[in-house]
Amino acid sequence: MERKLVKLGRHSLASTIPNRWIQKHNLKKGDKISFTEVENKLLLTPLNEVYEKKLVFNVNSPKIEYVWRIMQPIYTSGYDEVVLKFSDRKTLPIIEECTNLLIGFEIIKVDENQVIIKSVSKNLDEEFHTILRRVFLIVKQMLDIIYEIFREKNRKRFEEIYTLEQTVNKYTIFLKRIINRQGYKYHHYTYQIVTFLELAANHLEYMRRYFSKEKKATFDKEVLKELFKLKNFSDEVYELYYNYSDEKFRWIAEEQPHFIYFKKIKDITIKENLVAFSEYFVQIARISVALNL
């Protein structure tokens, strides 16, 4: 829809709003609208209504691998009300289990062959930056625990990693949902940071799985040394993101842990997971530069 700008007063320009959009949102004279600047776009939002995205979806398998991977994109896409239809009654407890992992989603009605899920978390959208910082800190905490596990040679503490990784998943999915619903300045960069934090946490969880299956896996001293350096590196990236300076980035750029660290680690699985973790934090550092140009 193209509209011409016309001069309004000495310092302003004005344009008309398409009638179809006005009718869709039931606007009338005196109603308020909000303008939000997102990069080179100006988003127009009516303030007299709560805009709800609704979806009806057929769930074709009762397996959690399918149900969870369907519900994630539905959730992150920003839908407020979802009707999930199914033919196999085994699907219902799986849907209930997955819904419990999605912040602000609640099942409000259950029928014989469908459930209705609704968002009850609109006020939480304002907590984006608080939750993002929390995710950063949890991922760093996971790395600290891995370091302590190797220092103490204590396999039992790996269960702490599983719990924290599940929390990271829950928070990062919620953050993606907020980005898709509201938009942010440099939203593509922010989305990448959230994704990289999630993937970094995944690789620490993969290490937990590896040690739970491979009883012969050992706590090598070389791994402990590299973990100590990686802990320091992740701290620097965190500080760079929240308190940017060119000097901090120069140190991070020259450190190159994904190329320089881990060479003495003999266990290939451990090495690959630590390299991947460091690579994601390097990418977060690069994005931090872009956000501060």
C-alpha positions as CSV (number, residue, x, y, z in Angstrom):
1,M,0.0,0.0,0.0
2,E,1.6,3.2,-1.1
3,R,0.6,6.6,0.3
4,K,1.9,10.1,-0.4
5,L,3.2,12.3,2.4
6,V,1.6,15.8,2.7
7,K,2.9,18.7,4.8
8,L,1.2,19.2,8.1
9,G,2.2,22.4,9.9
10,R,5.8,23.7,9.7
11,H,7.7,20.7,10.8
12,S,5.6,17.6,10.2
13,L,4.5,15.3,7.4
14,A,1.3,13.3,7.4
15,S,-0.4,10.5,5.5
16,T,-3.7,8.6,5.6
17,I,-4.3,5.1,7.0
18,P,-5.9,2.6,4.6
19,N,-9.6,2.1,5.3
20,R,-9.3,-1.7,5.2
21,W,-6.8,-1.6,8.0
22,I,-9.0,0.7,10.0
23,Q,-12.0,-1.6,9.6
24,K,-10.0,-4.7,10.5
25,H,-8.9,-3.2,13.8
26,N,-12.3,-1.4,14.5
27,L,-10.7,2.0,14.8
28,K,-12.6,5.3,15.1
29,K,-11.9,8.9,15.7
30,G,-10.1,9.5,19.0
31,D,-8.5,6.0,19.2
32,K,-4.8,5.9,19.9
33,I,-2.1,4.2,17.8
34,S,1.5,3.5,18.5
35,F,4.5,3.9,16.2
36,T,7.5,1.7,16.8
37,E,10.8,2.2,14.9
38,V,12.4,-1.1,13.8
39,E,15.5,-0.5,11.7
40,N,14.2,1.3,8.6
41,K,10.6,0.4,9.2
42,L,7.9,2.2,11.3
43,L,5.4,-0.3,12.8
44,L,1.8,1.0,13.4
45,T,-0.1,-0.7,16.2
46,P,-3.6,0.0,17.4
47,L,-3.9,0.5,21.2
48,N,-7.6,-0.1,21.6
49,E,-7.4,-3.9,21.2
50,V,-5.4,-6.9,22.1
51,Y,-4.3,-8.4,18.8
52,E,-4.6,-12.2,18.9
53,K,-3.1,-14.6,16.4
54,K,-5.1,-17.9,16.2
55,L,-4.2,-21.2,14.6
56,V,-5.9,-24.6,14.1
57,F,-3.4,-27.4,13.5
58,N,-3.7,-31.2,12.9
59,V,-1.3,-33.2,15.0
60,N,-0.6,-36.3,12.9
61,S,1.6,-38.3,15.3
62,P,1.5,-39.0,19.1
63,K,5.3,-39.3,19.3
64,I,7.0,-36.6,21.4
65,E,9.7,-36.1,18.8
66,Y,7.0,-34.9,16.4
67,V,4.7,-33.1,18.8
68,W,7.5,-31.1,20.4
69,R,9.0,-30.0,17.1
70,I,5.5,-28.9,15.9
71,M,4.7,-27.0,19.1
72,Q,8.0,-25.1,19.2
73,P,7.5,-23.2,15.8
74,I,3.8,-22.6,16.7
75,Y,4.9,-21.0,20.0
76,T,7.8,-19.0,18.6
77,S,5.7,-17.7,15.7
78,G,3.7,-15.8,18.3
79,Y,0.3,-17.4,18.3
80,D,-2.0,-16.5,21.2
81,E,-4.6,-19.3,20.8
82,V,-4.0,-22.7,19.3
83,V,-6.4,-25.5,18.6
84,L,-4.6,-28.8,18.3
85,K,-6.7,-31.6,16.7
86,F,-5.7,-35.2,16.9
87,S,-7.1,-38.7,16.3
88,D,-4.9,-40.8,18.6
89,R,-5.7,-40.3,22.3
90,K,-2.0,-41.0,23.2
91,T,-1.3,-37.5,21.8
92,L,-3.0,-35.7,24.6
93,P,-0.5,-36.4,27.4
94,I,2.3,-35.6,25.1
95,I,0.7,-32.2,24.2
96,E,0.2,-31.6,28.0
97,E,3.9,-32.4,28.7
98,C,5.1,-30.1,25.9
99,T,2.8,-27.2,26.9
100,N,4.4,-27.3,30.4
101,L,7.7,-26.4,28.8
102,L,6.3,-23.3,27.0
103,I,6.3,-20.2,29.2
104,G,2.8,-18.6,29.4
105,F,1.0,-21.3,27.4
106,E,-1.8,-23.1,29.2
107,I,-4.4,-25.7,28.1
108,I,-7.8,-24.1,28.8
109,K,-10.0,-26.7,27.2
110,V,-9.8,-30.4,26.4
111,D,-12.3,-32.2,24.2
112,E,-12.3,-35.7,22.9
113,N,-10.1,-35.0,19.9
114,Q,-8.7,-31.6,20.4
115,V,-7.2,-29.2,23.0
116,I,-7.3,-25.4,23.1
117,I,-4.1,-23.7,24.3
118,K,-4.0,-20.0,25.1
119,S,-1.3,-17.5,25.9
120,V,-1.6,-16.0,29.4
121,S,1.8,-14.2,29.5
122,K,1.4,-10.9,27.6
123,N,2.8,-8.9,30.6
124,L,6.0,-11.1,30.5
125,D,6.9,-9.7,27.1
126,E,8.3,-6.6,28.9
127,E,10.8,-8.9,30.6
128,F,12.8,-9.6,27.4
129,H,16.1,-8.1,28.5
130,T,15.9,-9.5,32.0
131,I,15.3,-13.0,30.7
132,L,18.1,-12.7,28.0
133,R,20.6,-11.8,30.7
134,R,19.4,-14.7,32.8
135,V,20.0,-17.1,29.9
136,F,23.5,-15.7,29.5
137,L,24.2,-16.3,33.2
138,I,22.7,-19.8,33.2
139,V,24.9,-20.9,30.2
140,K,28.0,-19.5,32.0
141,Q,26.9,-21.3,35.2
142,M,26.7,-24.5,33.2
143,L,30.3,-24.1,32.0
144,D,31.4,-23.4,35.6
145,I,29.7,-26.6,36.7
146,I,31.5,-28.6,33.9
147,Y,34.8,-27.1,35.1
148,E,34.0,-28.1,38.7
149,I,33.0,-31.6,37.6
150,F,36.4,-32.1,35.9
151,R,38.2,-30.6,38.9
152,E,36.3,-32.8,41.4
153,K,36.0,-35.8,39.1
154,N,32.4,-36.0,40.2
155,R,30.0,-37.6,37.6
156,K,27.0,-37.1,39.8
157,R,27.0,-33.4,39.2
158,F,26.3,-33.8,35.5
159,E,22.6,-34.0,36.4
160,E,22.8,-30.3,37.2
161,I,23.6,-29.7,33.6
162,Y,20.5,-31.4,32.3
163,T,18.2,-29.3,34.6
164,L,19.9,-26.0,33.5
165,E,19.8,-26.9,29.8
166,Q,16.1,-27.5,30.0
167,T,15.7,-24.1,31.6
168,V,17.8,-22.5,28.8
169,N,15.5,-24.2,26.2
170,K,12.4,-22.9,27.9
171,Y,13.7,-19.3,28.1
172,T,15.2,-19.1,24.6
173,I,12.0,-20.4,23.0
174,F,10.1,-17.7,24.9
175,L,12.6,-15.0,23.8
176,K,12.2,-16.1,20.2
177,R,8.4,-15.8,20.6
178,I,8.7,-12.2,21.9
179,I,11.0,-11.2,19.0
180,N,8.6,-12.6,16.4
181,R,5.6,-11.0,18.1
182,Q,6.9,-7.5,18.8
183,G,10.0,-6.9,16.6
184,Y,13.2,-5.3,17.8
185,K,15.8,-3.0,16.4
186,Y,18.3,-5.4,14.8
187,H,15.9,-8.2,15.6
188,H,17.8,-10.6,13.3
189,Y,21.0,-10.1,15.4
190,T,19.1,-10.5,18.6
191,Y,17.5,-13.7,17.3
192,Q,20.9,-15.0,16.4
193,I,22.3,-14.3,19.9
194,V,19.4,-16.2,21.5
195,T,19.9,-19.1,19.1
196,F,23.7,-19.2,19.8
197,L,23.2,-19.3,23.5
198,E,20.7,-22.2,23.2
199,L,23.2,-24.1,20.9
200,A,26.1,-23.4,23.3
201,A,24.1,-24.9,26.2
202,N,23.2,-27.9,24.0
203,H,26.9,-28.8,23.6
204,L,27.4,-28.9,27.4
205,E,24.3,-31.2,27.6
206,Y,25.9,-33.4,24.9
207,M,28.9,-33.7,27.2
208,R,26.7,-34.8,30.0
209,R,25.1,-37.5,27.8
210,Y,28.5,-38.7,26.6
211,F,29.7,-39.2,30.2
212,S,26.5,-41.0,31.2
213,K,26.9,-43.5,28.3
214,E,30.7,-43.9,28.2
215,K,31.9,-45.1,31.5
216,K,35.4,-45.2,30.3
217,A,35.4,-41.4,29.6
218,T,38.0,-39.8,31.9
219,F,38.5,-36.4,33.5
220,D,41.7,-35.5,31.7
221,K,43.8,-32.7,33.2
222,E,44.2,-31.1,29.8
223,V,40.5,-30.7,29.5
224,L,40.4,-29.0,32.9
225,K,43.1,-26.5,31.7
226,E,41.2,-25.7,28.6
227,L,37.9,-25.4,30.4
228,F,39.5,-22.8,32.7
229,K,40.5,-20.7,29.6
230,L,37.1,-21.2,28.1
231,K,35.4,-20.0,31.3
232,N,37.5,-16.8,31.1
233,F,36.6,-16.4,27.5
234,S,32.9,-16.7,28.0
235,D,33.1,-14.1,30.8
236,E,34.8,-11.7,28.4
237,V,32.1,-12.2,25.8
238,Y,29.4,-11.6,28.4
239,E,31.1,-8.4,29.5
240,L,31.5,-7.3,25.9
241,Y,27.8,-7.7,25.2
242,Y,26.7,-5.8,28.2
243,N,29.5,-3.2,28.4
244,Y,31.0,-3.0,24.9
245,S,34.4,-1.6,24.2
246,D,36.7,-1.9,21.2
247,E,39.5,-3.0,23.5
248,K,37.5,-5.9,24.8
249,F,36.6,-7.1,21.4
250,R,40.2,-6.9,20.2
251,W,41.2,-9.3,22.9
252,I,38.4,-11.7,22.0
253,A,39.1,-11.5,18.3
254,E,42.8,-12.2,18.8
255,E,42.2,-15.0,21.3
256,Q,40.4,-17.3,18.7
257,P,39.6,-20.2,21.1
258,H,37.9,-22.2,18.4
259,F,41.2,-22.4,16.5
260,I,43.8,-22.2,19.3
261,Y,42.3,-23.9,22.3
262,F,41.7,-27.7,22.8
263,K,44.5,-29.0,20.6
264,K,45.9,-31.2,23.4
265,I,42.6,-32.8,24.3
266,K,42.7,-36.4,23.2
267,D,39.0,-37.3,23.6
268,I,37.4,-36.3,20.2
269,T,33.9,-36.0,21.6
270,I,34.9,-33.6,24.4
271,K,37.0,-31.6,22.0
272,E,34.3,-31.2,19.4
273,N,31.7,-30.0,21.9
274,L,34.1,-27.5,23.5
275,V,35.1,-26.2,20.1
276,A,31.4,-25.8,19.1
277,F,30.7,-24.0,22.4
278,S,33.5,-21.5,21.9
279,E,32.5,-20.9,18.2
280,Y,29.0,-19.8,19.3
281,F,30.4,-17.4,21.8
282,V,32.8,-16.0,19.2
283,Q,29.8,-15.4,17.0
284,I,28.0,-13.6,19.9
285,A,31.1,-11.4,20.2
286,R,31.0,-10.5,16.5
287,I,27.3,-9.6,16.7
288,S,28.1,-7.4,19.7
289,V,30.3,-5.4,17.3
290,A,27.5,-5.0,14.8
291,L,25.1,-3.9,17.6
292,N,27.5,-1.1,18.6
293,L,28.4,0.3,15.2
